[in-house]
Amino acid sequence: MSTSELFKYVDIIEGPTVATIGTFDGVHLGHRALIQRVIVEAEKRNARSVAIVFVRQPRAYITPDAAVSYLCDFEARKRMLNELGVDQIIPVEFSAEIQKLSAEEFVLEMYETFDLRALIVGPGALIGSDRIGVEQLTKSWSSTNAPIDFLSVAAEMIEDQQVSSSAIRNAIKAGHLEIASKMLGRNYSIEGPVAGGDERGRELGFPTANIEQDPKITVPDNGIYATFAKVDGKVYQAATSIGVRPTFEADGTRKIEAFLLDFDGDIYTKQLRLEFVTRLRGEVAFESVKQLVEQMNKDVEQTQEILSSK
């Protein structure tokens, strides 16, 4: 495979580079430590810092039937990486050609294209079809006589758990938003346009905004959450329900519905961003609408109490 095929849509970078590679899903604390190391090592070598980013997880290509979800889309990843100060982001679509490349072949492509001087990866990262780490690559690479350093960063730990995208996804799916937020370094968020609904919430005195969700984005477990809602540049407290509304529907579609506190307006079709702070309770099928409304009032009170201290 020639470099013109692997990086055919990339503007060739002049001068030496220090690079890292990955999906960077969520751009969590581990990713941030990795990018900071790349920037530092680039400055030492008077080089440019580069992040080679897989647009889709390689697993989505290798096992297409697997259920693959993301913490954020590619545009969000790119924006956050840019905010960290990396000089260039190179998007790459994982393919059969890339899958066949050995670690040395892949690094050689980068060396010949970007004048690569150092490759820095996350803890335990394995490269190429031969799945080797940086220690083994350092030993085998010496025969090529190309001046490349291979480095890795230590794992970031939160509450005795290694920070990783998969650990964060698992925490979110289980409704453990506090640990997910600690690993991300920010509240987990979901964003999408406000879709039309059946206005059942309005009939109950709790008009909700229904987010049209991206099916590839990780959604928290069913339940009620204290969230911050951002729309039109303003932030509101919101009690958010995720689930199938079992009080009314036997086999309903899973929905994300946010009741914005102290808000009165029409946000239909507008972009709404929800930041999840904590899970208040699980989803419950109430015996009557009256019981549901009583609980919803309690949920709103609890949301105000929690979010007012944030």
Buried (B, 14 or more C-beta within 10 A) or exposed (E): EEBEEBBEEBEEBEEBBBBBBBBBBBBBBBBBBBBBBBBEBBEEBEBBBBBBBBBBBBEBBEEEEEEBBBBBBBEBBBEBBEEBEBBBBBBBEBBEEBEEBBBBBBBBBBBEBBBBBBBBBBBEBEBBEBEBBBEBBBEBBEEEEBEBBBBBBEBBEBEEBBBBBEBBBBBBBEBBBBBBBBBBBBBBBBBBBBBEBEEBBEEBEBBBBBBEBBEEBBBBBBBBBBBBBBBEEEEBBBBBBBBBBBBEBEEEEEBBBBBBBEBEEEBEEEEBBBBBBBBBEEBBEBEEEEEBBEBBEBBBEBBBEBBEEE
